[in-house]
Amino acid sequence: MDQDMIDGIKEYLRERYGDNVPSFPRILQEDLPDFEKATRLNSHNLISALAPLESAGYITIHRGDNQLQEIVINRSFPF
């Protein structure tokens, strides 16, 4: 698992929520540009880069209409 990816997600959540991160933070489709910037990814490699985190149970990816709809950060994510 890529620690840089985990650190990028933590950075994104800190920037977005500050100290008030909800129990299950969501990254919606409209939030993806900021998320991609924080994690240093792009729309071409985002899903494949997140796959190990999804397999580990740290995140849940919701897809629809052949595109990513949202990413949910699960409680098991290593904050």
The first five atom37 places (N, CA, C, CB, O) and aatype in JSON, in Angstrom:
{
  "aatype": [12, 3, 5, 3, 12, 9, 3, 7, 9, 11, 6, 18, 10, 1, 6, 1, 18, 7, 3, 2, 19, 14, 15, 13, 14, 1, 9, 10, 5, 6, 3, 10, 14, 3, 13, 6, 11, 0, 16, 1, 10, 2, 15, 8, 2, 10, 9, 15, 0, 10, 0, 14, 10, 6, 15, 0, 7, 18, 9, 16, 9, 8, 1, 7, 3, 2, 5, 10, 5, 6, 9, 19, 9, 2, 1, 15, 13, 14, 13],
  "atom_mask": [
    [1, 1, 1, 1, 1],
    [1, 1, 1, 1, 1],
    [1, 1, 1, 1, 1],
    [1, 1, 1, 1, 1],
    [1, 1, 1, 1, 1],
    [1, 1, 1, 1, 1],
    [1, 1, 1, 1, 1],
    [1, 1, 1, 0, 1],
    [1, 1, 1, 1, 1],
    [1, 1, 1, 1, 1],
    [1, 1, 1, 1, 1],
    [1, 1, 1, 1, 1],
    [1, 1, 1, 1, 1],
    [1, 1, 1, 1, 1],
    [1, 1, 1, 1, 1],
    [1, 1, 1, 1, 1],
    [1, 1, 1, 1, 1],
    [1, 1, 1, 0, 1],
    [1, 1, 1, 1, 1],
    [1, 1, 1, 1, 1],
    [1, 1, 1, 1, 1],
    [1, 1, 1, 1, 1],
    [1, 1, 1, 1, 1],
    [1, 1, 1, 1, 1],
    [1, 1, 1, 1, 1],
    [1, 1, 1, 1, 1],
    [1, 1, 1, 1, 1],
    [1, 1, 1, 1, 1],
    [1, 1, 1, 1, 1],
    [1, 1, 1, 1, 1],
    [1, 1, 1, 1, 1],
    [1, 1, 1, 1, 1],
    [1, 1, 1, 1, 1],
    [1, 1, 1, 1, 1],
    [1, 1, 1, 1, 1],
    [1, 1, 1, 1, 1],
    [1, 1, 1, 1, 1],
    [1, 1, 1, 1, 1],
    [1, 1, 1, 1, 1],
    [1, 1, 1, 1, 1],
    [1, 1, 1, 1, 1],
    [1, 1, 1, 1, 1],
    [1, 1, 1, 1, 1],
    [1, 1, 1, 1, 1],
    [1, 1, 1, 1, 1],
    [1, 1, 1, 1, 1],
    [1, 1, 1, 1, 1],
    [1, 1, 1, 1, 1],
    [1, 1, 1, 1, 1],
    [1, 1, 1, 1, 1],
    [1, 1, 1, 1, 1],
    [1, 1, 1, 1, 1],
    [1, 1, 1, 1, 1],
    [1, 1, 1, 1, 1],
    [1, 1, 1, 1, 1],
    [1, 1, 1, 1, 1],
    [1, 1, 1, 0, 1],
    [1, 1, 1, 1, 1],
    [1, 1, 1, 1, 1],
    [1, 1, 1, 1, 1],
    [1, 1, 1, 1, 1],
    [1, 1, 1, 1, 1],
    [1, 1, 1, 1, 1],
    [1, 1, 1, 0, 1],
    [1, 1, 1, 1, 1],
    [1, 1, 1, 1, 1],
    [1, 1, 1, 1, 1],
    [1, 1, 1, 1, 1],
    [1, 1, 1, 1, 1],
    [1, 1, 1, 1, 1],
    [1, 1, 1, 1, 1],
    [1, 1, 1, 1, 1],
    [1, 1, 1, 1, 1],
    [1, 1, 1, 1, 1],
    [1, 1, 1, 1, 1],
    [1, 1, 1, 1, 1],
    [1, 1, 1, 1, 1],
    [1, 1, 1, 1, 1],
    [1, 1, 1, 1, 1]
  ],
  "atom_positions": [
    [[0.84, -1.17, 0.0], [0.0, 0.0, 0.0], [0.89, 1.23, 0.0], [-0.96, 0.0, 1.21], [1.94, 1.25, 0.63]],
    [[0.47, 2.24, -0.69], [1.26, 3.44, -0.89], [1.02, 4.44, 0.24], [0.95, 4.07, -2.25], [-0.07, 5.01, 0.34]],
    [[2.02, 4.65, 1.08], [1.89, 5.59, 2.19], [1.69, 7.01, 1.68], [3.12, 5.53, 3.09], [1.02, 7.81, 2.33]],
    [[2.27, 7.34, 0.52], [2.06, 8.67, -0.05], [0.58, 8.91, -0.37], [2.9, 8.84, -1.32], [0.08, 10.02, -0.19]],
    [[-0.11, 7.88, -0.83], [-1.53, 7.99, -1.13], [-2.31, 8.25, 0.17], [-2.06, 6.7, -1.83], [-3.17, 9.13, 0.21]],
    [[-2.01, 7.5, 1.21], [-2.68, 7.69, 2.51], [-2.41, 9.1, 3.02], [-2.2, 6.64, 3.54], [-3.33, 9.77, 3.5]],
    [[-1.17, 9.54, 2.93], [-0.82, 10.89, 3.38], [-1.54, 11.96, 2.57], [0.69, 11.1, 3.3], [-1.96, 12.98, 3.12]],
    [[-1.68, 11.74, 1.25], [-2.4, 12.68, 0.4], [-3.86, 12.78, 0.78], [0.0, 0.0, 0.0], [-4.44, 13.86, 0.78]],
    [[-4.47, 11.64, 1.11], [-5.88, 11.64, 1.53], [-6.01, 12.36, 2.86], [-6.43, 10.19, 1.64], [-6.95, 13.14, 3.05]],
    [[-5.1, 12.12, 3.79], [-5.14, 12.81, 5.08], [-5.02, 14.32, 4.88], [-4.0, 12.31, 6.01], [-5.74, 15.1, 5.51]],
    [[-4.12, 14.73, 4.0], [-3.93, 16.16, 3.71], [-5.21, 16.77, 3.14], [-2.76, 16.36, 2.73], [-5.64, 17.85, 3.54]],
    [[-5.81, 16.06, 2.2], [-7.05, 16.54, 1.6], [-8.14, 16.7, 2.67], [-7.53, 15.57, 0.5], [-8.83, 17.72, 2.71]],
    [[-8.29, 15.7, 3.54], [-9.31, 15.77, 4.58], [-9.04, 16.9, 5.56], [-9.39, 14.44, 5.32], [-9.98, 17.56, 6.0]],
    [[-7.78, 17.13, 5.92], [-7.43, 18.25, 6.82], [-7.78, 19.58, 6.18], [-5.94, 18.21, 7.18], [-8.32, 20.47, 6.83]],
    [[-7.45, 19.72, 4.89], [-7.74, 20.98, 4.19], [-9.25, 21.21, 4.06], [-7.1, 20.98, 2.81], [-9.72, 22.34, 4.19]],
    [[-9.98, 20.15, 3.82], [-11.42, 20.29, 3.6], [-12.21, 20.45, 4.89], [-11.94, 19.09, 2.85], [-13.12, 21.28, 4.97]],
    [[-11.86, 19.67, 5.91], [-12.67, 19.64, 7.14], [-12.0, 20.25, 8.36], [-13.04, 18.24, 7.45], [-12.67, 20.51, 9.36]],
    [[-10.7, 20.49, 8.32], [-10.0, 20.97, 9.5], [-10.02, 19.9, 10.58], [0.0, 0.0, 0.0], [-9.72, 18.74, 10.31]],
    [[-10.38, 20.29, 11.79], [-10.43, 19.34, 12.91], [-11.78, 18.64, 13.03], [-10.12, 20.07, 14.21], [-11.98, 17.83, 13.95]],
    [[-12.7, 18.92, 12.14], [-14.06, 18.39, 12.25], [-14.36, 17.37, 11.15], [-15.07, 19.53, 12.18], [-15.37, 17.49, 10.45]],
    [[-13.51, 16.39, 10.99], [-13.71, 15.36, 9.97], [-14.89, 14.49, 10.38], [-12.43, 14.49, 9.78], [-14.89, 13.95, 11.49]],
    [[-15.91, 14.33, 9.51], [-17.06, 13.48, 9.86], [-16.66, 12.01, 9.95], [-18.18, 13.66, 8.84], [-15.58, 11.62, 9.52]],
    [[-17.54, 11.21, 10.51], [-17.26, 9.79, 10.69], [-16.97, 9.08, 9.37], [-18.43, 9.11, 11.38], [-16.07, 8.26, 9.3]],
    [[-17.73, 9.4, 8.36], [-17.54, 8.8, 7.03], [-17.44, 9.91, 6.0], [-18.71, 7.82, 6.68], [-18.4, 10.17, 5.28]],
    [[-16.28, 10.58, 5.92], [-16.16, 11.67, 4.94], [-16.33, 11.15, 3.52], [-14.8, 12.37, 5.08], [-15.9, 10.04, 3.2]],
    [[-16.96, 11.95, 2.69], [-17.22, 11.59, 1.31], [-16.52, 12.56, 0.37], [-18.74, 11.56, 1.02], [-16.47, 13.76, 0.62]],
    [[-15.99, 12.0, -0.69], [-15.4, 12.8, -1.75], [-16.3, 12.6, -2.95], [-13.89, 12.4, -2.05], [-16.31, 11.53, -3.56]],
    [[-17.06, 13.62, -3.28], [-18.03, 13.53, -4.36], [-17.37, 13.81, -5.7], [-19.19, 14.5, -4.12], [-16.24, 14.3, -5.76]],
    [[-18.08, 13.51, -6.75], [-17.54, 13.67, -8.1], [-17.06, 15.11, -8.32], [-18.6, 13.3, -9.14], [-16.02, 15.32, -8.94]],
    [[-17.81, 16.09, -7.83], [-17.41, 17.49, -8.03], [-16.19, 17.88, -7.2], [-18.57, 18.4, -7.68], [-15.56, 18.9, -7.48]],
    [[-15.85, 17.07, -6.2], [-14.66, 17.32, -5.37], [-13.4, 16.69, -5.94], [-14.9, 16.81, -3.98], [-12.31, 16.94, -5.44]],
    [[-13.54, 15.87, -6.98], [-12.41, 15.1, -7.49], [-11.22, 15.95, -7.93], [-12.85, 14.27, -8.63], [-10.08, 15.54, -7.68]],
    [[-11.41, 17.1, -8.59], [-10.22, 17.88, -8.97], [-9.33, 18.24, -7.79], [-10.65, 19.14, -9.68], [-8.11, 18.13, -7.89]],
    [[-9.91, 18.68, -6.67], [-9.13, 19.0, -5.48], [-8.5, 17.75, -4.87], [-10.0, 19.72, -4.45], [-7.36, 17.77, -4.42]],
    [[-9.27, 16.66, -4.87], [-8.76, 15.4, -4.33], [-7.59, 14.89, -5.17], [-9.88, 14.35, -4.29], [-6.58, 14.45, -4.63]],
    [[-7.73, 14.95, -6.49], [-6.66, 14.51, -7.38], [-5.4, 15.34, -7.16], [-7.1, 14.59, -8.84], [-4.29, 14.81, -7.19]],
    [[-5.57, 16.62, -6.97], [-4.42, 17.5, -6.72], [-3.71, 17.12, -5.42], [-4.86, 18.98, -6.67], [-2.48, 17.04, -5.38]],
    [[-4.49, 16.88, -4.36], [-3.91, 16.54, -3.06], [-3.2, 15.2, -3.08], [-4.99, 16.53, -1.99], [-2.19, 15.01, -2.4]],
    [[-3.72, 14.26, -3.85], [-3.13, 12.92, -3.9], [-2.16, 12.74, -5.06], [-4.23, 11.88, -4.0], [-1.58, 11.67, -5.24]],
    [[-1.99, 13.81, -5.85], [-1.09, 13.79, -7.01], [-1.49, 12.72, -8.03], [0.36, 13.56, -6.55], [-0.63, 12.04, -8.61]],
    [[-2.78, 12.57, -8.23], [-3.3, 11.62, -9.21], [-4.07, 12.37, -10.27], [-4.21, 10.55, -8.53], [-4.24, 13.59, -10.19]],
    [[-4.54, 11.65, -11.27], [-5.41, 12.23, -12.28], [-6.51, 11.23, -12.6], [-4.61, 12.62, -13.56], [-6.51, 10.1, -12.11]],
    [[-7.45, 11.65, -13.41], [-8.6, 10.82, -13.7], [-8.22, 9.5, -14.38], [-9.58, 11.58, -14.56], [-9.0, 8.54, -14.35]],
    [[-7.05, 9.44, -14.99], [-6.64, 8.22, -15.69], [-6.11, 7.15, -14.74], [-5.58, 8.56, -16.72], [-6.26, 5.96, -15.02]],
    [[-5.51, 7.54, -13.63], [-4.94, 6.53, -12.73], [-5.59, 6.51, -11.34], [-3.46, 6.79, -12.58], [-5.14, 5.77, -10.47]],
    [[-6.61, 7.28, -11.14], [-7.23, 7.39, -9.82], [-7.79, 6.06, -9.33], [-8.33, 8.42, -9.86], [-7.46, 5.63, -8.22]],
    [[-8.62, 5.41, -10.11], [-9.27, 4.17, -9.68], [-8.23, 3.09, -9.39], [-10.26, 3.68, -10.74], [-8.32, 2.41, -8.36]],
    [[-7.27, 2.91, -10.27], [-6.26, 1.86, -10.06], [-5.39, 2.18, -8.85], [-5.38, 1.7, -11.31], [-4.98, 1.27, -8.13]],
    [[-5.11, 3.45, -8.6], [-4.3, 3.83, -7.45], [-5.06, 3.62, -6.14], [-3.85, 5.28, -7.57], [-4.45, 3.31, -5.11]],
    [[-6.37, 3.79, -6.17], [-7.18, 3.62, -4.96], [-7.56, 2.17, -4.69], [-8.44, 4.44, -5.07], [-8.01, 1.84, -3.59]],
    [[-7.39, 1.3, -5.67], [-7.8, -0.1, -5.52], [-7.21, -0.79, -4.29], [-7.41, -0.87, -6.76], [-7.94, -1.49, -3.6]],
    [[-5.9, -0.62, -3.97], [-5.38, -1.28, -2.77], [-6.04, -0.78, -1.48], [-3.87, -1.05, -2.67], [-6.23, -1.55, -0.54]],
    [[-6.4, 0.5, -1.44], [-7.07, 1.04, -0.25], [-8.49, 0.49, -0.14], [-7.1, 2.57, -0.28], [-8.98, 0.25, 0.96]],
    [[-9.13, 0.3, -1.28], [-10.47, -0.29, -1.26], [-10.4, -1.75, -0.84], [-11.14, -0.17, -2.65], [-11.22, -2.21, -0.05]],
    [[-9.42, -2.47, -1.35], [-9.24, -3.88, -0.97], [-8.95, -4.04, 0.52], [-8.1, -4.51, -1.79], [-9.36, -5.02, 1.14]],
    [[-8.24, -3.08, 1.09], [-7.91, -3.12, 2.52], [-9.09, -2.7, 3.39], [-6.71, -2.23, 2.8], [-9.03, -2.83, 4.61]],
    [[-10.17, -2.2, 2.77], [-11.33, -1.77, 3.53], [-11.25, -0.35, 4.05], [0.0, 0.0, 0.0], [-12.1, 0.07, 4.83]],
    [[-10.23, 0.4, 3.63], [-10.07, 1.78, 4.09], [-11.02, 2.74, 3.42], [-8.65, 2.23, 3.86], [-11.41, 3.75, 4.01]],
    [[-11.41, 2.44, 2.18], [-12.32, 3.3, 1.44], [-13.35, 2.43, 0.71], [-11.54, 4.19, 0.43], [-13.15, 1.24, 0.51]],
    [[-14.44, 3.08, 0.32], [-15.44, 2.45, -0.53], [-15.63, 3.36, -1.73], [-16.8, 2.21, 0.24], [-15.83, 4.57, -1.58]],
    [[-15.55, 2.79, -2.92], [-15.73, 3.56, -4.14], [-17.08, 3.22, -4.74], [-14.57, 3.28, -5.16], [-17.4, 2.06, -4.98]],
    [[-17.88, 4.26, -4.97], [-19.19, 4.08, -5.61], [-19.06, 4.55, -7.05], [-20.31, 4.88, -4.85], [-18.6, 5.66, -7.33]],
    [[-19.48, 3.68, -7.96], [-19.41, 3.98, -9.39], [-20.81, 4.0, -9.97], [-18.52, 2.94, -10.13], [-21.72, 3.33, -9.47]],
    [[-20.97, 4.76, -11.02], [-22.24, 4.81, -11.72], [-22.04, 5.47, -13.07], [0.0, 0.0, 0.0], [-21.19, 6.34, -13.21]],
    [[-22.81, 5.06, -14.05], [-22.69, 5.61, -15.4], [-21.25, 5.54, -15.91], [-23.17, 7.06, -15.43], [-20.77, 6.46, -16.57]],
    [[-20.57, 4.44, -15.59], [-19.19, 4.21, -16.02], [-18.2, 5.26, -15.52], [-19.14, 4.16, -17.52], [-17.18, 5.51, -16.17]],
    [[-18.5, 5.86, -14.39], [-17.56, 6.81, -13.81], [-17.67, 6.8, -12.29], [-17.81, 8.23, -14.35], [-18.66, 6.32, -11.73]],
    [[-16.67, 7.32, -11.65], [-16.64, 7.38, -10.2], [-17.67, 8.4, -9.72], [-15.23, 7.73, -9.69], [-17.7, 9.53, -10.21]],
    [[-18.5, 8.01, -8.78], [-19.51, 8.91, -8.23], [-19.07, 9.51, -6.9], [-20.83, 8.16, -8.04], [-19.23, 10.71, -6.67]],
    [[-18.5, 8.67, -6.04], [-18.0, 9.17, -4.75], [-17.04, 8.17, -4.15], [-19.17, 9.45, -3.78], [-17.05, 6.98, -4.47]],
    [[-16.22, 8.69, -3.26], [-15.31, 7.87, -2.46], [-15.69, 8.12, -1.01], [-13.77, 8.23, -2.73], [-15.77, 9.27, -0.57]],
    [[-15.93, 7.05, -0.27], [-16.25, 7.16, 1.15], [-15.04, 6.66, 1.94], [-17.55, 6.34, 1.52], [-14.53, 5.57, 1.7]],
    [[-14.58, 7.48, 2.86], [-13.47, 7.1, 3.73], [-14.06, 6.35, 4.92], [-12.63, 8.36, 4.19], [-14.82, 6.92, 5.7]],
    [[-13.71, 5.1, 5.07], [-14.25, 4.25, 6.13], [-13.54, 4.5, 7.46], [-14.15, 2.78, 5.75], [-12.44, 5.06, 7.5]],
    [[-14.17, 4.08, 8.53], [-13.59, 4.26, 9.86], [-12.27, 3.52, 10.04], [-14.56, 3.81, 10.91], [-11.46, 3.87, 10.9]],
    [[-12.05, 2.5, 9.23], [-10.8, 1.74, 9.34], [-9.62, 2.47, 8.71], [-10.97, 0.39, 8.69], [-8.48, 2.0, 8.83]],
    [[-9.85, 3.6, 8.05], [-8.76, 4.36, 7.43], [-7.77, 4.79, 8.51], [-9.32, 5.61, 6.66], [-8.18, 5.25, 9.57]],
    [[-6.47, 4.63, 8.26], [-5.46, 4.94, 9.29], [-5.21, 6.44, 9.45], [-4.14, 4.26, 8.94], [-4.28, 6.99, 8.87]],
    [[-6.05, 7.09, 10.25], [-5.92, 8.53, 10.47], [-4.73, 8.85, 11.33], [-7.17, 9.08, 11.11], [-4.47, 10.02, 11.62]]
  ]
}
